[in-house]
Amino acid sequence: MTAVTSPAAPPAAPVPKPWIDAIDAYVPGKAKLAGVANPVKLSSNESPLGPSPRAVEAMAAVAAGAHRYPDGGSTALREAIAAHHGLEVERIVCGTGSDELLKLLAQAYATVGDEVLYVRHGFMVYPIAARCCGATPVVAPDCDYTTDVDALLGHVTPRTRVVYLANPNNPTGTCIPGSEVRRLHAGLPGDVLLVLDHAYAEYIDDPDYEDGFATAREYANVVTTRTFSKIYGLAAERIGWAYGPQAIVDTLNKTRAPFNVPAAGSAGAIAALADRDWTAAAKAHNLKWRAWLAGELAKLGNAGLRAVPSAANFILVTFPEEGPVTAAAANAHLTADGILVRHLPGQGLPHALRISIGTEAEMRAVAASLRRFVERAG
């Protein structure tokens, strides 16, 4: 009699490392709305003017060569960046958005058992970058939605390896002066990497603001990152770059993806840098309509709304945590009006909405919608 055997158990499925399993995936701002063909999209801090026409023309001109790999070293783009900002070309590295470089910095300088430090309500890529390499994300408290240097320094431990500082900060829009950034750096051990994330630097006029280039040039543990996604209007092309000590740039070049900057995007970025008038117009538009929207929001202050002072291309609006005029209720009202903003419960801000600065028509639409919301709730 033949014995009946049980079927073999299926092989076990691959299991990710526990620190990868702990990652909360990045959730982008909503771009589509059911039943609305063209919603007002103010959820992702994009440039309302779009890219320079010269950038669009430059990208179109290289489209026929799409079957060829781009320059793996982004040589022409790095040369253009260096000339534009007065930097050493060999100390610049380009990435697939600044996000790629932010993640690679954590992976290169932190590992299991280490800590990666950033301020509360910081950019959500920072904890993802920390967990990708097995490090522990550590959050320091802020002060009225603004970076608190003393709090950051108070959270530095022997395990701290990387400190991220977004200045201006996303999603709060707040900014600290260069003197405070330098004080933060002075308080860090020399083996701790300070990453200055300056994605919104081009929007700032404040004479006390520092772009981080001088600090990154002088010190071996400072690197600054920038992007073409914001004021240059090239978010779809995913182009970022970093400047810092040669040793750090060399490390990033070892770990970045090959051919990580597309040829069309690179051509567009070079043309965008050269079109200073377009960049100036984008900056002027942002200053005008950010101030206008802040003024309209101030008129709703009696209902408990507050526009947090912003140096970026968006405004964080806080709402009462209870009652009829909450951020969640406002978000639902705006959505019903075909307007997409960013509700932020996942970043510890369930009482806040982040509103990107859009066109004149979009700013008037969002202000009118919020005014109707407050009036109906009252």
TORKOL-474110 format. One record per residue (C-alpha): z, x, y; residue number from 1. Coordinates in pm, 1 decimal. Last residue first. Example, Ala and Ser with C-alpha at 12.3 -4.5 7.8 and 13.67 -1.06 7.14 Angstrom:
! TORKOL-474110
c3_c1_c2_num
714.0_1367.0_-106.0_2
780.0_1230.0_-450.0_1
***
This chain:
! TORKOL-474110
c3_c1_c2_num
1162.1_-2089.5_8042.0_378
961.2_-2009.6_7729.1_377
653.8_-2172.1_7881.0_376
683.2_-1968.0_8202.2_375
746.9_-1644.3_8012.5_374
443.7_-1693.1_7789.2_373
223.6_-1794.6_8081.6_372
316.2_-1473.4_8263.0_371
254.1_-1270.2_7948.8_370
-95.1_-1419.5_7918.7_369
-172.6_-1357.3_8285.3_368
-67.6_-992.6_8259.1_367
-270.9_-945.5_7940.5_366
-583.2_-1098.7_8095.3_365
-555.6_-910.2_8424.9_364
-525.8_-584.5_8236.2_363
-822.0_-669.8_8013.5_362
-1043.4_-760.6_8308.9_361
-952.9_-438.4_8489.6_360
-1030.9_-237.7_8177.6_359
-758.4_-119.7_7945.5_358
-421.3_51.3_7973.9_357
-258.0_31.5_7632.9_356
34.4_-204.8_7583.8_355
329.7_-101.0_7368.2_354
554.5_-393.9_7280.8_353
932.0_-375.0_7248.5_352
1235.1_-550.0_7099.9_351
1156.8_-447.6_6741.4_350
1165.5_-86.0_6860.5_349
1299.0_121.4_6572.5_348
959.8_267.5_6496.2_347
866.7_13.6_6230.6_346
965.6_-269.5_6465.7_345
693.1_-157.5_6708.2_344
463.4_-438.7_6820.4_343
137.2_-284.9_6943.0_342
-101.3_-495.2_7153.0_341
-391.7_-718.1_7047.0_340
-502.8_-996.0_7282.1_339
-692.3_-1301.1_7152.9_338
-471.0_-1554.9_7329.6_337
-301.7_-1641.7_7000.7_336
-234.1_-1270.1_6961.0_335
-69.4_-1261.8_7301.9_334
158.1_-1551.8_7207.1_333
252.0_-1394.0_6872.2_332
330.0_-1064.2_7046.2_331
542.2_-1244.5_7302.4_330
740.0_-1415.2_7026.7_329
796.5_-1083.5_6848.8_328
890.5_-910.8_7174.0_327
1149.1_-1176.9_7250.1_326
1153.2_-1436.0_7529.6_325
1295.6_-1742.5_7352.1_324
1642.4_-1602.8_7289.9_323
1753.6_-1273.2_7139.6_322
1659.8_-905.0_7166.9_321
1554.6_-941.9_7529.7_320
1220.1_-770.6_7589.6_319
1104.0_-411.3_7639.3_318
756.2_-313.6_7757.1_317
618.7_29.9_7669.1_316
326.8_108.9_7897.8_315
5.1_284.4_7802.2_314
-222.0_564.0_7919.8_313
57.3_819.3_7963.0_312
318.0_904.5_8227.7_311
514.2_584.8_8172.4_310
821.0_428.6_8333.7_309
957.3_171.5_8082.9_308
826.9_-170.7_8186.6_307
1112.6_-417.9_8158.8_306
1109.5_-784.0_8061.4_305
1437.5_-976.6_8085.1_304
1310.6_-1308.7_8217.8_303
1414.8_-1209.7_8570.2_302
1204.5_-895.5_8526.5_301
883.5_-1093.2_8507.2_300
765.4_-977.2_8851.7_299
827.7_-620.8_8730.9_298
563.2_-679.9_8464.6_297
301.4_-739.2_8733.5_296
401.7_-417.9_8908.8_295
387.6_-217.0_8587.1_294
41.3_-362.3_8526.5_293
-77.9_-247.5_8868.6_292
71.0_99.7_8828.2_291
-99.8_140.4_8491.3_290
-415.5_-1.2_8643.4_289
-443.3_253.3_8923.1_288
-324.9_561.4_8734.6_287
-548.0_484.3_8436.7_286
-856.0_429.3_8649.9_285
-791.8_755.0_8835.6_284
-760.7_945.9_8507.2_283
-1078.8_797.0_8365.5_282
-1262.6_873.9_8690.7_281
-1139.3_1233.3_8683.8_280
-1259.7_1270.3_8324.2_279
-1600.9_1135.7_8421.6_278
-1621.3_1373.3_8719.5_277
-1520.1_1668.3_8501.6_276
-1822.7_1627.0_8274.7_275
-1813.4_1976.7_8123.2_274
-1523.0_1897.4_7893.2_273
-1704.1_1585.8_7769.8_272
-2017.4_1789.0_7691.5_271
-1819.9_2026.3_7469.6_270
-1642.3_1732.3_7306.1_269
-1969.4_1555.0_7233.1_268
-2117.7_1863.1_7069.5_267
-1805.5_1900.2_6856.0_266
-1815.5_1534.2_6760.5_265
-2176.1_1561.2_6652.5_264
-2114.5_1877.9_6449.9_263
-1812.6_1737.6_6270.5_262
-1481.1_1928.4_6292.5_261
-1311.4_2008.4_5959.6_260
-1587.3_2228.8_5818.8_259
-1328.6_2373.3_5580.9_258
-994.1_2190.4_5578.6_257
-707.5_2365.1_5749.6_256
-477.4_2597.4_5556.2_255
-597.8_2950.8_5627.4_254
-706.7_2866.4_5981.5_253
-363.1_2721.3_6047.7_252
-199.0_3046.6_5940.2_251
-429.6_3250.3_6164.0_250
-338.8_3023.0_6455.1_249
30.4_3080.0_6382.2_248
-10.7_3459.0_6369.9_247
-225.0_3460.2_6684.9_246
44.1_3285.0_6886.0_245
-51.9_2943.6_7018.2_244
-323.0_2698.6_7105.6_243
-403.7_2387.6_6905.3_242
-701.1_2156.7_6880.6_241
-796.2_1798.7_6811.8_240
-1119.0_1620.9_6726.7_239
-1134.4_1294.6_6533.1_238
-1485.8_1170.1_6625.8_237
-1383.7_804.6_6653.2_236
-1122.4_887.0_6917.8_235
-1377.7_1046.9_7149.6_234
-1277.1_881.2_7478.7_233
-1213.2_1203.2_7670.9_232
-885.3_1067.6_7811.8_231
-749.3_991.8_7465.6_230
-913.1_1107.7_7143.8_229
-1012.8_1458.5_7255.7_228
-674.4_1592.7_7148.7_227
-420.0_1860.7_7232.5_226
-162.8_2070.2_7046.7_225
80.9_2334.5_7170.1_224
235.5_2617.1_6966.9_223
565.6_2793.9_7024.9_222
746.6_3041.7_6796.4_221
596.7_3378.2_6896.3_220
656.6_3326.2_7267.6_219
450.8_3418.0_7573.9_218
116.8_3243.5_7518.9_217
276.0_2923.9_7382.7_216
505.6_2910.0_7685.1_215
216.3_2962.8_7926.7_214
2.7_2700.9_7753.2_213
273.6_2435.2_7745.0_212
107.7_2193.8_7988.1_211
396.7_2204.5_8234.5_210
508.8_1901.0_8434.3_209
709.2_1957.1_8752.3_208
399.0_1909.4_8967.4_207
360.5_1552.6_8831.4_206
-10.8_1465.2_8816.8_205
-31.0_1366.4_8447.9_204
-312.9_1188.6_8261.3_203
-458.2_1506.9_8108.6_202
-134.4_1577.8_7921.2_201
-160.8_1270.3_7696.7_200
-198.1_1444.6_7357.7_199
46.1_1716.4_7459.4_198
234.2_1771.0_7132.6_197
449.0_2078.7_7188.2_196
544.7_2220.5_6848.4_195
853.8_2443.1_6856.4_194
879.9_2656.5_6541.0_193
1231.8_2768.0_6448.8_192
1262.2_3134.8_6348.6_191
1355.0_3243.0_6701.5_190
1657.7_3016.3_6709.8_189
1624.0_2729.7_6957.9_188
1821.7_2701.9_7281.5_187
1564.7_2881.8_7494.4_186
1295.2_2645.8_7367.2_185
1488.5_2339.8_7477.1_184
1555.3_2495.4_7815.9_183
1183.1_2567.2_7850.1_182
1103.7_2204.8_7776.9_181
1365.7_2097.6_8030.3_180
1218.0_2320.2_8301.6_179
872.3_2186.2_8221.4_178
974.6_1838.2_8321.6_177
1038.6_1555.0_8073.6_176
801.7_1264.5_8004.9_175
824.8_900.4_7905.4_174
535.9_704.4_7756.9_173
762.3_534.3_7501.0_172
524.9_526.0_7202.9_171
434.8_817.1_7219.1_170
611.3_1077.0_7430.0_169
456.6_1249.4_7726.1_168
544.9_1513.9_7611.7_167
563.8_1485.6_7233.7_166
819.2_1737.9_7106.8_165
822.6_1837.6_6740.6_164
1087.8_2081.1_6617.5_163
1018.0_2278.9_6298.9_162
1239.1_2490.2_6072.9_161
1586.9_2340.7_6095.3_160
1797.4_2433.2_5790.5_159
2047.7_2648.2_5985.3_158
2110.8_2335.6_6195.5_157
1959.6_2192.8_6514.3_156
2089.4_1842.7_6584.6_155
2283.5_1937.7_6899.2_154
1972.0_2104.6_7036.9_153
1787.7_1774.1_7014.3_152
2075.8_1584.9_7173.7_151
2097.0_1838.6_7456.6_150
1722.6_1807.5_7518.2_149
1736.3_1428.3_7548.4_148
1378.2_1300.5_7527.7_147
1335.0_972.1_7713.7_146
1363.9_614.6_7584.5_145
1677.0_560.3_7797.4_144
1834.6_879.4_7662.0_143
1710.9_979.3_7317.8_142
1890.1_1022.1_6989.1_141
1787.0_1302.6_6752.9_140
1599.6_1219.6_6432.1_139
1592.9_1451.8_6132.1_138
1304.9_1436.6_5883.2_137
1392.2_1620.1_5558.9_136
1137.0_1865.9_5421.2_135
936.1_1801.7_5105.2_134
606.4_1923.4_5251.0_133
454.0_1577.9_5293.6_132
796.1_1449.1_5398.9_131
796.7_1645.4_5723.7_130
437.2_1558.9_5815.0_129
506.5_1190.6_5753.7_128
821.7_1213.3_5964.9_127
616.6_1364.4_6249.6_126
307.5_1140.4_6218.0_125
514.4_847.0_6345.1_124
519.7_978.9_6701.2_123
873.5_970.3_6836.2_122
1104.0_671.9_6883.5_121
1403.8_897.8_6820.6_120
1335.2_1261.0_6904.7_119
1210.1_1516.6_6656.5_118
1349.3_1759.6_6399.3_117
1203.3_1886.6_6072.7_116
1463.6_2002.7_5821.8_115
1439.9_2240.1_5525.6_114
1556.8_2175.1_5170.1_113
1205.7_2139.4_5030.3_112
956.0_2309.6_5260.9_111
889.5_2399.1_5622.3_110
664.8_2646.6_5807.3_109
315.3_2602.3_5665.4_108
343.7_2237.9_5562.3_107
501.5_2144.2_5894.3_106
227.1_2317.8_6089.5_105
-38.6_2163.9_5866.6_104
79.9_1814.6_5951.2_103
59.1_1865.9_6327.0_102
-278.0_2036.6_6283.7_101
-430.5_1745.3_6095.0_100
-286.8_1495.4_6344.6_99
-443.4_1687.6_6637.2_98
-767.1_1523.5_6529.6_97
-957.5_1679.1_6244.7_96
-865.3_2022.8_6368.9_95
-962.5_2304.2_6602.3_94
-792.9_2643.2_6633.0_93
-743.9_2836.0_6956.2_92
-585.6_3181.9_6980.8_91
-917.0_3363.9_6934.1_90
-1058.6_3185.8_7238.4_89
-796.4_3323.3_7474.8_88
-722.9_3057.0_7734.2_87
-841.8_2976.6_8087.3_86
-838.3_2599.6_8033.2_85
-1208.4_2516.3_8056.6_84
-1329.6_2858.2_7939.1_83
-1104.9_2850.7_7631.8_82
-1200.8_2492.2_7549.7_81
-1572.8_2575.5_7577.3_80
-1531.9_2884.8_7358.2_79
-1337.0_2683.1_7102.6_78
-1614.8_2424.3_7096.3_77
-1886.0_2686.8_7052.9_76
-1698.5_2854.4_6768.3_75
-1592.7_2547.1_6571.2_74
-1502.1_2792.8_6292.4_73
-1675.1_2610.7_6009.6_72
-1988.6_2556.2_6216.6_71
-2111.5_2217.0_6098.8_70
-2268.4_2161.1_5756.3_69
-2632.8_2060.9_5768.7_68
-2761.2_1718.4_5660.1_67
-2653.4_1569.8_5994.7_66
-2913.4_1775.9_6177.6_65
-3097.4_1472.7_6313.1_64
-2773.7_1361.4_6480.3_63
-2759.9_1668.3_6703.9_62
-2912.2_1509.5_7014.6_61
-2720.0_1184.8_6966.5_60
-2390.8_1369.9_7005.0_59
-2504.9_1536.3_7326.6_58
-2624.3_1205.8_7474.0_57
-2291.6_1038.9_7394.2_56
-2105.9_1330.6_7553.4_55
-2322.6_1312.3_7864.9_54
-2252.6_939.7_7884.0_53
-1884.8_1039.4_7903.3_52
-1679.1_869.8_7637.1_51
-1527.9_523.3_7666.6_50
-1410.7_377.6_7996.3_49
-1122.3_187.4_7836.2_48
-990.9_510.7_7680.6_47
-796.8_433.6_7364.2_46
-419.8_390.7_7349.8_45
-429.0_213.2_7011.0_44
-312.4_-146.8_7056.1_43
-482.8_-275.4_7368.7_42
-776.3_-440.0_7194.2_41
-887.3_-757.8_7372.8_40
-1037.8_-949.1_7082.9_39
-1413.8_-962.5_7033.9_38
-1517.0_-1197.3_6755.6_37
-1191.6_-1391.6_6736.0_36
-1145.1_-1610.5_6426.5_35
-929.6_-1358.3_6247.8_34
-825.8_-1073.9_6475.5_33
-944.1_-718.5_6433.1_32
-832.9_-379.4_6567.5_31
-464.2_-373.2_6488.6_30
-282.8_-54.1_6582.8_29
-262.8_199.5_6306.2_28
-1.6_195.2_6027.8_27
101.1_538.9_5904.8_26
226.2_523.2_5547.5_25
601.9_518.6_5498.7_24
663.4_830.5_5294.8_23
937.4_821.4_5028.8_22
690.2_853.2_4739.4_21
581.4_1185.4_4885.1_20
941.2_1310.4_4886.3_19
983.9_1199.3_4526.7_18
683.7_1404.0_4410.0_17
411.4_1175.6_4286.8_16
411.0_1048.4_3927.4_15
101.2_1068.3_3711.5_14
87.8_784.8_3458.4_13
242.0_830.3_3116.0_12
0.2_828.9_2826.9_11
-33.8_502.3_2641.0_10
200.3_465.1_2346.8_9
29.3_518.8_2015.5_8
-43.2_205.2_1820.1_7
224.5_117.6_1565.6_6
157.0_219.1_1209.1_5
114.7_-12.4_915.0_4
172.8_168.4_587.7_3
-103.2_143.6_331.8_2
0.0_0.0_0.0_1
***
